[in-house]
Amino acid sequence: MDYFIVVVTTLAGLVFHGWLFVRFRRWADRDLALSLGGTDKAKRAWMLERLGEARRQKIARRALPDWLKREADSYEASRQI
């Protein structure tokens, strides 16, 4: 019975750790998108949409900052036209 308790608590701890790790990564990605949006509410909303698109396209996490920066620049370019 002691082994069962150790196994269950260890697995629960690992699952919780994994859940936290995924949540923190998502929060960091969201913060990056919002920071690229600046203070403009419309741009911030648009950047969150772009983040969703990046997730749908399965953009690698390492490439995400550059991808979001290009998207932010394209938003600025479309506003100047």
N, C-alpha and C positions, 0 to 999 in steps of 0.2 A: 504494500500500500504506500509505503514511503516513496518508492521509486515513481509510482504513478503521480503523486503530488509534485515531485520534482520535475517530471517530464511535462506535466500540464502547465505548471507555472513558468517553466522555461519557454515552452512554445507560446504561451500567452504573451510573455515579455518580448519575444522575437517578432510576433505578429504586430504588437503595439509599436515596437521600434520601427518596423517597416512602414506601418501606416503613417507614423509621424514623419519619417523621411520623405515619403511621397507628398504629404501635405506641405512640408516646408519647401520642397522644390516647386510645387505649384504656386505657393505664395510668393516665392522669389521671382518666378516667371511673370506673375501678375504685377508685382511691384516694378519690374523692369519695363513692362508695357506701359504702365501708368506713368512712370517717370519720363518715358519718351514722349508721352502725350502732353507733358507740361501742365499748364494751368487751364488750357482750353478744354472745356467739358466735351465738346463734340469730338475733338481729336482723341481724348482719353477713351471715349466710348468706341471710336473707330479702331484704336489700338487694341482694345480688348477683343474686338471682332477679329482683328488680324491675328491675335494670339490664338483664338479658337481655330482659325484657318490653319495656322502653323501646326496645331495639334492634329487636325484632320489630315494634313499632308504628311504628318509624321516627320517634321523637320527635326533633325538631330539636335539634341540639347546644346551641344557645343557650337552649332551653327545658328542657334536661335537669336543671340544678341545681334549678330550682323544682319540676319534676315529681318528682324524687327526694325533695325535702324534704316535699312533700305525702304521698308514700308513707310516709316515715318517720313523719310525724305520724299517719297512719292506722294504722300499726303500734302506736304508743303508745295510740291511742284504743281499738283492739281488745283490748289487754292490760288496760285499765282496766275493761272490761265484765265 
